[in-house]
Amino acid sequence: MNLFTALRAAWPATQTDTAILTDIGLAYTWQDLDRATAMLANLLGSLKLHGTDGRPPVVAAHVDKSVEALMLYLATLRAGCAFLPLNPAYRADELNYFVNDARPAVLVCRPADQEWVIPLAAHGHVEHLFTLGADRTGSLLAHAAHQDDQHEPATRQAGDLAAILYTSGTTGRSKGAMLSHHNLWSNARTLLSLWDWRQDDCLLHALPIFHIHGLFVACHCALLSGTPMRWLGAFDPASVLREITATQGPRASIFMGVPTMYVRLLHDAGLTSQATQHMRLFVSGSAPMLTATHEAFAQRTGQTILERYGMSETGMLCSNPCRTSEGPRVPGSVGRPLPGVGLRIVDEDGEVLPAQAIGQVEVQGANVFGGYLGMPDKTAEAFTPDGWFRTGDVGHIDGHGYVHLSGRAKDLIITGGFNVYPAEVEALIDKQPGVVESAVIGVPHPDFGEGVVAVIVAAPGQLLQESELITNLKDTIAGFKVPKRIFTVPDLPRNAMGKVQKNLLRQSFQHTFQ
């Protein structure tokens, strides 16, 4: 099966209907998507590309968000190649690593970056370099314009490579997760059913498309259901609210974002129940959401955010209920495992733990990737002998089957022989008056091995006393869990998807007790 063929089969019979409406007034029909992806696929086919190690040729995109960049992804699938999306914020050293690791046959970059990318591409033996600008400029579209607008999608098997997504690489080398056509299709099909995607839905797309959330979860759901998208080139609260309330063209009904986006929306006075009255579903993922954010959004809009859990290696794994008949959406929980997804909590010896017990999260299912590119040892380490994927996350399942994440296993703090799960301490700190958010880390300590440290962001105008916060915490949790030091910073460091980069915090505060 070719994922593109499955996506296109769901597109409306009326090809002249709007498929994507951009924030600058450009409207693309389903016919436009079909013709443009055919031309781009024909261009790729004309290049006689070569794959590596039995895998299909890789097309890497280091470009800004645009509808044409989405078309390039679809055309890559259509041509039977594998797609590698890369954060356009990456600079030369970072891009050089990905090019030499993935060995793409085609690299597409921004026109403004071409000068410094040319020697990098040559060193990485890239066969073809094209440019693509967010304003529809560049050599890629110029070359594709001469191609035929009809194309028969390449035949692919379900297990064939469709995409490579690189992990964040906060520890060691970044790893390329290899995802098949079936991995991506099965996950999207499950989400369509679980989230009650309807023919009259319209997705407001404000996420980047170099990541699983924006490219796969968001775009796949819209394309596989044949529903239109309202397209933002970048997230901006005012733009989101303008698109939510717009009556011209397809009316937005679904929004997907990361917690940071919801926090910023809450800062806009225009976020009201009236503004969101036509919205059916707000989804959050890619990073944990504070309970306070969840509750504030519900109070302002009357809408309860649906939180879910996924990874680059697996797609979506868990979701809070979409239908009220299936239970509440629980703040602080990522919901129940998706249909077809197996999820278990195990101890350090691999023994399955009962409900409420905290341990390491392992999963299996058709959505789970096949392995890491060029890293057989890392792949072997990532899977248990009986085939379950070790996510590296820590959490528990409550009595209602909801999954609660406590953080990453690598973030576990062992102080004086006792285990401290940062999420538990962070939840208590975040409830303290004047605290906006917190991050709890472990840093070297001469007596305890690791000392617990909290890094907090204070509300505007609030002067928080470290000693007072520590005293308050001592009244609620065991002494070994209480931070020995609490530092206040203007903001917590985050990656492009809003996840707090605790590795950077550990570096900044590593000498606290030395």
C-alpha positions in Angstrom: 0.0 0.0 0.0 1.1 3.6 -0.7 -0.1 6.0 2.0 -0.6 8.7 -0.6 -3.1 6.4 -2.5 -5.0 5.9 0.7 -5.1 9.6 1.5 -6.2 10.6 -2.1 -9.0 8.0 -2.1 -10.7 10.0 0.7 -10.7 13.3 -1.2 -14.1 14.7 -2.2 -15.5 13.7 -5.6 -16.0 17.5 -6.2 -12.4 18.3 -6.9 -13.1 22.0 -7.1 -14.0 22.2 -3.4 -11.5 24.1 -1.2 -8.9 21.8 0.4 -6.7 24.5 2.0 -7.3 28.1 2.7 -4.3 30.1 3.8 -4.0 33.1 6.1 -2.9 35.2 3.2 -6.0 34.4 1.1 -4.7 31.7 -1.1 -7.2 28.9 -1.8 -6.1 25.4 -3.0 -8.6 23.0 -4.3 -8.4 19.2 -4.1 -7.6 19.2 -7.8 -4.7 21.6 -7.1 -3.3 19.2 -4.6 -3.6 16.3 -7.0 -2.1 18.1 -10.0 0.7 19.7 -8.0 1.8 16.5 -6.3 1.7 14.7 -9.6 4.1 17.3 -11.1 6.4 17.1 -8.2 6.3 13.3 -8.2 7.1 13.3 -11.9 10.0 15.6 -11.2 11.4 13.2 -8.6 10.8 10.3 -11.0 12.8 12.0 -13.7 15.8 12.3 -11.5 16.4 8.5 -11.4 17.1 8.6 -7.7 19.0 5.9 -5.9 18.1 4.5 -2.5 20.6 3.2 0.1 20.8 -0.2 1.8 17.7 -1.5 0.2 15.6 1.5 1.3 13.8 3.9 -1.1 15.5 7.2 -2.0 15.2 9.8 0.8 13.9 13.4 0.1 14.9 15.8 2.9 13.1 19.1 3.4 14.8 21.9 5.4 12.2 24.6 4.5 9.7 26.9 6.1 6.1 25.9 6.5 4.0 26.3 3.4 1.3 24.5 1.5 4.0 23.7 -1.2 6.1 22.1 1.5 3.1 19.9 2.3 2.7 19.1 -1.4 6.4 18.1 -1.5 5.7 15.6 1.3 2.7 14.1 -0.5 4.6 14.0 -3.8 7.5 12.1 -2.1 5.1 9.4 -0.9 3.4 9.4 -4.4 6.8 8.8 -6.1 7.6 6.0 -3.7 10.4 7.8 -1.9 10.8 8.4 1.9 10.4 11.8 3.4 12.7 13.5 6.0 11.3 16.7 7.5 13.9 18.9 9.2 13.4 21.9 11.5 14.3 25.0 9.4 15.9 26.4 12.5 18.8 23.9 12.2 22.1 25.4 11.3 25.1 24.0 9.4 26.5 21.6 12.0 23.1 20.2 12.8 22.0 19.8 9.1 25.4 18.3 8.3 24.7 15.5 10.8 21.3 14.7 9.4 22.5 14.7 5.8 25.4 12.4 6.5 23.3 10.1 8.6 20.2 9.8 6.4 22.1 10.2 3.1 19.2 11.8 1.2 19.2 11.7 -2.6 17.3 15.1 -2.7 17.7 18.0 -0.3 15.3 21.0 -0.5 16.3 24.1 1.4 15.2 27.8 1.6 16.6 30.0 -1.2 18.3 32.2 1.4 20.2 29.2 2.7 21.4 27.8 -0.6 24.9 29.4 -0.4 25.9 27.6 2.8 24.0 24.4 2.0 25.7 23.8 -1.3 29.1 22.7 0.1 27.3 20.7 2.9 25.2 18.9 0.3 28.2 18.2 -1.8 30.1 16.8 1.1 27.1 14.6 2.0 26.9 13.3 -1.6 23.4 14.6 -2.1 22.4 13.9 -5.7 20.1 16.9 -6.2 19.7 20.2 -4.4 16.6 22.4 -4.8 15.2 25.5 -3.1 11.7 26.3 -1.9 10.5 29.5 -0.3 7.4 30.0 1.8 6.4 32.6 -0.9 6.4 29.8 -3.6 9.7 30.8 -5.0 12.7 28.6 -5.7 14.1 26.1 -8.1 11.9 23.1 -7.0 8.6 24.6 -8.3 10.3 26.1 -11.4 11.5 22.6 -12.4 8.2 20.9 -11.5 6.3 23.4 -13.7 7.6 21.6 -16.7 6.3 18.2 -15.6 3.0 16.4 -16.6 0.2 16.9 -14.1 -0.9 13.2 -14.2 1.0 10.6 -12.3 0.3 7.0 -11.2 1.3 6.5 -7.6 4.2 4.1 -7.1 3.4 0.7 -5.7 4.6 0.2 -2.2 4.2 -2.5 0.4 2.7 -1.8 3.8 6.1 -2.2 5.6 8.1 0.0 3.2 9.8 3.1 4.5 7.6 6.2 4.2 9.3 8.7 6.5 12.3 9.3 8.8 11.8 11.4 11.9 14.8 12.3 14.1 14.4 12.3 17.8 15.2 15.4 19.8 18.7 14.0 20.7 18.8 15.5 24.2 21.2 12.6 25.2 23.7 11.3 22.7 23.2 11.2 19.0 19.8 12.1 17.5 18.2 8.9 16.2 16.3 8.6 12.9 13.0 6.7 13.6 12.0 4.8 10.4 8.2 4.8 9.9 6.4 2.7 7.3 3.3 3.5 5.2 1.3 1.2 7.4 2.6 2.8 10.6 1.3 6.1 9.5 -1.9 5.0 7.9 -3.1 2.8 10.7 -2.6 5.6 13.3 -4.4 8.2 11.2 -7.3 5.8 10.6 -7.6 5.1 14.3 -7.7 8.8 15.2 -10.4 9.5 12.7 -12.7 7.1 14.4 -11.7 7.9 17.9 -12.0 11.7 17.5 -15.3 11.4 15.5 -13.9 13.3 12.5 -16.8 14.4 10.3 -17.3 15.5 6.7 -18.2 19.0 7.8 -15.1 19.4 10.0 -12.4 21.9 9.2 -8.9 21.8 10.8 -7.3 25.1 11.8 -3.6 24.2 11.2 -1.2 26.4 13.2 1.6 23.8 14.0 4.9 23.4 12.2 5.1 20.6 9.7 8.6 19.2 10.4 7.2 17.3 13.4 4.8 14.3 13.9 2.1 16.5 15.5 1.7 19.0 12.6 2.7 16.8 9.6 1.2 13.4 10.5 -1.4 13.8 13.2 -3.0 17.0 11.9 -2.5 16.7 8.1 -3.1 13.0 7.9 -6.4 13.3 9.8 -7.6 16.1 7.5 -6.4 14.5 4.3 -7.7 11.0 5.2 -11.1 12.4 5.9 -11.3 14.7 2.9 -11.9 17.7 5.1 -10.4 21.2 4.5 -7.8 23.1 6.4 -7.5 26.7 7.3 -3.7 27.2 7.1 -1.5 29.5 9.3 2.1 30.1 8.2 3.0 30.4 11.9 1.2 30.4 15.2 0.0 33.8 16.5 -2.9 34.1 19.0 -4.6 36.9 17.2 -4.4 35.0 13.9 -5.9 31.9 15.5 -8.8 33.8 17.0 -9.4 35.5 13.6 -9.5 32.2 11.8 -11.7 30.6 14.5 -14.3 33.3 14.1 -14.0 33.7 10.3 -17.2 33.0 8.4 -15.8 33.2 4.9 -14.8 29.8 3.5 -14.7 26.5 5.5 -15.5 27.1 9.1 -12.9 25.9 11.6 -14.1 23.2 14.0 -10.8 21.5 15.2 -7.6 23.0 16.5 -4.5 21.2 17.5 -1.7 22.8 19.5 1.0 22.4 22.1 0.5 23.7 25.7 2.5 26.9 25.0 0.0 27.8 22.3 -2.9 27.5 24.8 -1.1 29.6 27.4 -0.6 32.3 24.8 -4.2 32.1 23.7 -5.3 32.6 27.3 -3.3 35.9 27.4 -5.6 37.2 24.6 -8.8 38.9 25.8 -10.4 37.8 22.5 -10.5 34.1 23.7 -14.1 33.8 24.9 -16.9 31.2 24.8 -18.5 33.2 22.0 -15.4 33.2 19.9 -15.1 29.4 20.2 -18.7 28.5 19.9 -18.4 26.9 16.5 -15.3 24.8 17.6 -15.9 21.1 18.1 -12.5 19.9 19.4 -9.3 21.4 20.9 -6.4 18.9 21.1 -3.1 19.3 23.0 0.0 17.3 22.8 3.8 17.1 22.3 4.4 18.3 25.9 2.6 18.1 29.3 -0.1 20.6 30.0 -0.4 22.3 33.4 -3.7 21.5 35.1 -4.1 25.3 35.7 -4.0 25.9 31.9 -6.5 23.1 31.3 -8.9 24.6 33.8 -8.4 28.2 32.8 -9.2 27.3 29.2 -12.4 25.5 30.1 -13.5 28.4 32.3 -12.9 31.0 29.5 -14.3 29.0 26.6 -16.5 26.3 27.9 -14.3 23.9 25.9 -12.4 21.0 27.6 -9.1 20.4 25.9 -8.4 16.8 24.8 -4.9 15.8 25.8 -3.2 12.9 24.1 0.2 11.1 24.1 2.5 10.2 21.3 6.1 9.8 20.1 8.1 10.2 16.9 8.7 6.4 17.0 5.0 5.4 17.5 2.6 8.1 16.4 -0.3 8.5 18.8 -0.6 6.1 21.7 -3.2 7.4 24.1 -6.1 9.9 24.1 -8.6 11.3 26.4 -12.1 10.6 25.3 -13.7 12.6 22.5 -17.2 11.4 23.3 -18.7 12.3 26.7 -20.3 8.9 26.9 -16.8 7.3 27.2 -15.8 9.3 30.2 -14.3 12.7 31.2 -11.2 14.4 29.9 -9.0 14.3 32.9 -6.5 17.1 33.4 -3.0 15.7 33.9 -3.8 12.5 32.2 -3.2 11.5 28.6 -6.2 9.2 28.5 -6.5 5.6 27.7 -4.5 3.6 25.1 -5.8 3.9 21.5 -7.6 0.8 20.1 -5.0 -1.6 18.8 -2.3 -0.1 21.1 -1.0 -2.3 23.9 0.4 -0.4 26.8 1.9 -1.8 30.0 3.8 -0.4 33.0 6.8 -2.5 34.1 9.5 -2.3 36.8 13.2 -2.3 36.2 13.2 -6.1 35.9 10.5 -6.0 33.2 7.7 -7.3 35.5 4.3 -5.9 34.7 3.0 -3.7 37.6 -0.6 -3.3 38.8 -2.8 -0.3 38.5 -1.5 2.9 40.4 2.1 1.6 40.5 4.7 3.8 38.9 7.0 2.3 36.4 8.3 2.4 32.8 5.9 2.6 29.9 6.1 0.0 27.2 3.9 -0.2 24.1 3.2 -2.3 21.0 0.9 -2.0 18.0 0.8 -1.5 14.2 1.8 2.2 14.7 5.1 1.3 16.3 8.2 2.0 14.1 10.5 -0.6 12.8 13.8 0.7 14.1 16.4 3.5 14.1 18.2 4.3 10.9 21.7 2.7 10.9 21.6 1.9 14.6 20.9 -1.8 15.0 22.3 -1.8 18.6 20.0 1.1 19.6 17.1 -0.6 18.0 17.7 -3.8 19.9 18.0 -1.8 23.1 14.7 -0.1 22.4 12.6 -3.3 22.3 12.0 -6.0 24.8 12.6 -9.7 24.0 8.8 -10.1 23.5 8.6 -7.2 21.1 7.4 -4.3 23.2 8.9 -0.8 22.6 10.5 0.8 25.6 9.2 4.4 25.4 11.6 5.8 28.0 8.6 7.4 29.8 7.6 6.8 33.3 4.0 6.7 34.5 1.1 4.7 35.9 -2.4 3.6 34.9 -5.2 4.5 37.3 -8.2 2.5 38.2 -10.2 3.8 35.3 -7.6 2.8 32.7 -6.3 6.4 32.2 -2.5 6.8 31.7 -0.6 9.4 33.8 3.0 10.2 32.8 5.5 11.1 35.5 8.3 12.1 33.1 11.1 10.5 31.2 13.0 7.6 32.8 16.2 9.6 32.2 14.7 12.4 34.3 14.2 10.2 37.3 16.1 11.6 40.2 17.8 9.1 42.7 18.7 11.0 45.8 20.2 9.2 48.8 18.9 5.9 47.3 15.3 7.2 47.0 13.5 7.7 43.7 12.0 11.1 43.0 9.6 11.5 40.0 9.8 15.2 38.9 6.2 15.4 37.7 4.9 14.7 41.2 7.0 17.6 42.7 6.3 19.9 39.8 2.5 19.5 40.3 2.8 20.6 43.9 5.1 23.5 43.2 2.8 24.8 40.4 0.0 25.0 43.0 2.0 27.5 45.1 0.7 31.1 44.9 2.6 33.1 42.4 4.2 30.2 40.5 3.5 30.0 36.8 5.3 26.8 36.1 8.3 24.7 37.3 10.8 22.1 36.3 12.4 19.7 38.8 15.8 18.3 38.0 18.6 16.3 39.7 22.1 17.6 39.8 25.3 16.2 41.3 25.4 16.2 45.1 28.4 15.2 47.2 26.4 13.4 49.9 23.2 12.2 48.1 24.5 11.4 44.6 21.8 13.7 43.2 20.2 16.7 44.8 16.7 17.8 43.9 16.6 21.3 42.4 13.5 23.2 41.2 13.6 25.9 38.6 10.5 28.1 38.6 8.9 30.9 36.6 7.1 33.5 38.8 3.9 35.4 37.8 4.5 39.0 36.8 5.2 41.2 39.8 5.6 38.3 42.2 8.7 38.0 44.3 8.8 34.4 45.6 10.9 33.4 48.6 12.9 30.2 48.2 12.7 29.4 51.9 9.0 29.9 52.1 8.4 27.6 49.1 10.5 24.9 50.6 8.7 25.1 53.9 5.4 24.8 52.2 6.5 21.7 50.3 7.8 20.0 53.5 4.3 20.0 54.8 2.9 18.0 51.8 5.6 15.6 50.6 8.4 13.4 52.0 11.5 15.3 52.9 13.7 13.5 50.3 11.4 14.8 47.5 11.6 18.5 48.6 14.0 20.5 46.5 17.1 21.5 48.3 17.3 24.7 46.2 14.7 26.6 44.2 15.8 29.1 41.5 13.6 31.6 39.7 14.1 32.3 36.0 12.3 34.4 33.4 11.4 31.4 31.2 12.1 27.7 31.0 14.1 26.6 27.9 11.9 24.8 25.4 12.3 23.0 22.1 10.3 23.8 19.0 7.4 21.7 20.2 7.2 23.3 23.6 8.9 20.6 25.6 11.0 21.8 28.5 14.7 21.0 27.8 15.7 19.7 31.2 19.1 18.7 29.8 19.9 22.5 29.4 18.7 23.1 33.0 20.9 20.3 34.3 23.9 21.9 32.6 23.1 25.4 33.9 22.7 24.2 37.5 25.2 21.3 37.6 27.5 23.1 40.1 24.8 24.0 42.6 26.1 21.7 45.3 29.8 21.7 44.4 
